[in-house]
Amino acid sequence: MGPCGVMRAWIEYIGSLAAACTTLCWLPQAVKIIRERQTQGISLLTQAVFTVGLALWLIYGLFLMNWPLILANAVTLVFSVVILILKVRYSESP
């Protein structure tokens, strides 16, 4: 592997690590909401726009066939959709 290959490997490693961090950070939030059934501290508009943004990043990753981008955004999109659904569901509770 030449210098360009080594650099590309490091770039992919950094991107994959960043994707894992930003994806997994949503897991505790989703678990907390599921356990407590409380979403008062979450903005519906912000969560909705974030979810749309993730879907667009996923589509972008699919066009590029960039697996770290695809996997990170697909998993984060699942967490975000769950949080969005629970926000709507628990906001209607008394």
PASEBA-1860 file (N, C-alpha, C; in nm, 3 decimals):
! residues 94
1> MGPCGVMR> 0.085/-0.118/0.000/0.000/0.000/0.000/0.090/0.124/0.000 ~ 0.069/0.212/-0.095/0.150/0.333/-0.107/0.103/0.441/-0.011 ~ 0.171/0.557/-0.012/0.135/0.667/0.078/-0.009/0.713/0.060 ~ -0.056/0.715/-0.064/-0.196/0.756/-0.089/-0.294/0.656/-0.030 ~ -0.260/0.527/-0.041/-0.346/0.423/0.017/-0.351/0.429/0.168 ~ -0.237/0.457/0.230/-0.232/0.470/0.376/-0.315/0.589/0.420 ~ -0.300/0.701/0.349/-0.376/0.822/0.383/-0.526/0.797/0.366 ~ -0.564/0.729/0.258/-0.705/0.698/0.234/-0.761/0.608/0.344
9> AWIEYIGS> -0.680/0.510/0.387/-0.722/0.421/0.495/-0.746/0.500/0.623 ~ -0.658/0.594/0.655/-0.675/0.676/0.775/-0.799/0.764/0.764 ~ -0.822/0.819/0.647/-0.940/0.903/0.626/-1.067/0.820/0.647 ~ -1.071/0.700/0.592/-1.186/0.611/0.611/-1.203/0.573/0.758 ~ -1.091/0.548/0.827/-1.096/0.514/0.969/-1.153/0.630/1.050 ~ -1.105/0.750/1.024/-1.154/0.868/1.096/-1.303/0.889/1.067 ~ -1.343/0.876/0.941/-1.484/0.892/0.906/-1.572/0.787/0.971 ~ -1.524/0.664/0.976/-1.601/0.556/1.040/-1.611/0.578/1.190
17> LAAACTTL> -1.504/0.622/1.252/-1.506/0.649/1.397/-1.600/0.766/1.428 ~ -1.594/0.870/1.348/-1.684/0.984/1.365/-1.829/0.940/1.348 ~ -1.855/0.859/1.248/-1.991/0.809/1.223/-2.041/0.726/1.341 ~ -1.955/0.642/1.397/-1.994/0.560/1.512/-2.028/0.648/1.632 ~ -1.947/0.749/1.657/-1.972/0.839/1.771/-2.103/0.914/1.756 ~ -2.125/0.974/1.638/-2.247/1.053/1.620/-2.372/0.968/1.606 ~ -2.355/0.843/1.572/-2.469/0.751/1.564/-2.505/0.698/1.702 ~ -2.408/0.647/1.773/-2.433/0.585/1.903/-2.475/0.684/2.010
25> CWLPQAVK> -2.447/0.812/1.991/-2.487/0.911/2.092/-2.639/0.922/2.102 ~ -2.712/0.879/1.999/-2.858/0.887/2.001/-2.922/0.770/2.074 ~ -2.849/0.663/2.093/-2.905/0.545/2.160/-2.948/0.576/2.304 ~ -2.865/0.639/2.387/-2.910/0.670/2.523/-3.034/0.760/2.525 ~ -3.042/0.855/2.431/-3.159/0.943/2.425/-3.286/0.863/2.395 ~ -3.279/0.773/2.298/-3.395/0.692/2.263/-3.436/0.602/2.380 ~ -3.338/0.540/2.445/-3.367/0.452/2.559/-3.430/0.532/2.673 ~ -3.378/0.651/2.700/-3.433/0.737/2.807/-3.578/0.773/2.779
33> IIRERQTQ> -3.608/0.808/2.656/-3.746/0.843/2.621/-3.838/0.723/2.633 ~ -3.791/0.608/2.589/-3.873/0.487/2.598/-3.900/0.453/2.744 ~ -3.800/0.463/2.829/-3.816/0.431/2.971/-3.905/0.531/3.044 ~ -3.879/0.660/3.023/-3.949/0.765/3.100/-4.080/0.811/3.036 ~ -4.097/0.782/2.908/-4.217/0.825/2.834/-4.241/0.975/2.848 ~ -4.131/1.049/2.837/-4.135/1.194/2.853/-4.046/1.258/2.749 ~ -4.101/1.355/2.675/-4.025/1.420/2.568/-4.035/1.572/2.575 ~ -4.066/1.625/2.691/-4.086/1.770/2.702/-3.964/1.851/2.661
41> GISLLTQA> -3.845/1.800/2.683/-3.724/1.875/2.652/-3.681/1.868/2.506 ~ -3.760/1.804/2.423/-3.724/1.787/2.283/-3.818/1.869/2.195 ~ -3.761/1.950/2.107/-3.839/2.031/2.015/-3.887/1.943/1.899 ~ -4.017/1.944/1.875/-4.074/1.867/1.765/-4.020/1.915/1.631 ~ -4.014/2.046/1.612/-3.965/2.101/1.486/-3.818/2.064/1.462 ~ -3.737/2.078/1.566/-3.595/2.044/1.553/-3.577/1.897/1.520 ~ -3.650/1.811/1.590/-3.638/1.667/1.565/-3.686/1.630/1.426 ~ -3.792/1.695/1.380/-3.844/1.668/1.245/-3.744/1.711/1.138
49> VFTVGLAL> -3.688/1.830/1.152/-3.591/1.879/1.054/-3.465/1.793/1.057 ~ -3.421/1.754/1.176/-3.303/1.667/1.189/-3.328/1.534/1.119 ~ -3.447/1.477/1.136/-3.482/1.350/1.074/-3.482/1.362/0.921 ~ -3.538/1.469/0.869/-3.535/1.491/0.724/-3.391/1.506/0.676 ~ -3.310/1.579/0.752/-3.169/1.595/0.717/-3.096/1.462/0.711 ~ -3.123/1.376/0.806/-3.061/1.242/0.806/-3.103/1.162/0.683 ~ -3.229/1.171/0.648/-3.277/1.099/0.529/-3.205/1.150/0.404 ~ -3.185/1.281/0.397/-3.114/1.338/0.282/-2.967/1.297/0.281
57> WLIYGLFL> -2.902/1.293/0.398/-2.763/1.245/0.406/-2.754/1.099/0.363 ~ -2.853/1.021/0.401/-2.855/0.880/0.362/-2.866/0.867/0.209 ~ -2.953/0.945/0.150/-2.968/0.943/0.004/-2.837/0.986/-0.062 ~ -2.775/1.090/-0.009/-2.647/1.138/-0.061/-2.541/1.028/-0.053 ~ -2.535/0.960/0.061/-2.440/0.850/0.078/-2.467/0.737/-0.019 ~ -2.594/0.709/-0.047/-2.629/0.605/-0.143/-2.583/0.643/-0.283 ~ -2.600/0.770/-0.320/-2.552/0.814/-0.451/-2.401/0.799/-0.464 ~ -2.330/0.827/-0.354/-2.183/0.816/-0.356/-2.134/0.673/-0.331
65> MNWPLILA> -2.226/0.586/-0.284/-2.189/0.450/-0.242/-2.079/0.454/-0.136 ~ -2.096/0.546/-0.041/-2.001/0.565/0.068/-2.057/0.493/0.190 ~ -2.000/0.375/0.221/-2.058/0.290/0.326/-2.057/0.351/0.465 ~ -1.952/0.419/0.510/-1.962/0.482/0.642/-2.076/0.584/0.648 ~ -2.093/0.660/0.542/-2.200/0.759/0.535/-2.337/0.691/0.533 ~ -2.350/0.585/0.457/-2.476/0.512/0.446/-2.513/0.448/0.580 ~ -2.421/0.373/0.637/-2.451/0.301/0.762/-2.479/0.395/0.878 ~ -2.395/0.497/0.893/-2.415/0.590/1.004/-2.550/0.660/0.994
73> NAVTLVFS> -2.584/0.707/0.876/-2.709/0.780/0.862/-2.831/0.689/0.866 ~ -2.817/0.566/0.819/-2.929/0.471/0.826/-2.961/0.437/0.972 ~ -2.860/0.407/1.049/-2.881/0.372/1.190/-2.931/0.493/1.268 ~ -2.868/0.609/1.247/-2.911/0.730/1.317/-3.053/0.768/1.277 ~ -3.088/0.746/1.151/-3.224/0.774/1.104/-3.325/0.689/1.179 ~ -3.293/0.564/1.203/-3.384/0.477/1.280/-3.406/0.535/1.420 ~ -3.296/0.570/1.489/-3.308/0.629/1.623/-3.389/0.758/1.618 ~ -3.362/0.842/1.519/-3.429/0.971/1.508/-3.577/0.956/1.479
81> VVILILKV> -3.613/0.861/1.393/-3.755/0.836/1.364/-3.826/0.785/1.490 ~ -3.761/0.696/1.564/-3.820/0.647/1.689/-3.844/0.763/1.784 ~ -3.744/0.849/1.801/-3.758/0.965/1.891/-3.869/1.057/1.841 ~ -3.876/1.080/1.711/-3.980/1.167/1.654/-4.119/1.107/1.678 ~ -4.135/0.979/1.655/-4.264/0.913/1.680/-4.302/0.922/1.827 ~ -4.206/0.897/1.915/-4.235/0.904/2.058/-4.264/1.046/2.102 ~ -4.199/1.144/2.040/-4.227/1.285/2.072/-4.372/1.317/2.039 ~ -4.417/1.275/1.922/-4.557/1.299/1.883/-4.651/1.221/1.974
89> RYSESP> -4.619/1.097/1.999/-4.705/1.011/2.081/-4.717/1.061/2.225 ~ -4.604/1.094/2.287/-4.606/1.135/2.428/-4.646/1.280/2.446 ~ -4.640/1.361/2.342/-4.684/1.500/2.352/-4.835/1.509/2.364 ~ -4.903/1.406/2.315/-5.050/1.405/2.322/-5.100/1.352/2.455 ~ -5.010/1.295/2.536/-5.050/1.242/2.666/-5.073/1.357/2.763 ~ -5.167/1.339/2.859/-5.193/1.446/2.956/-5.076/1.463/3.051
END
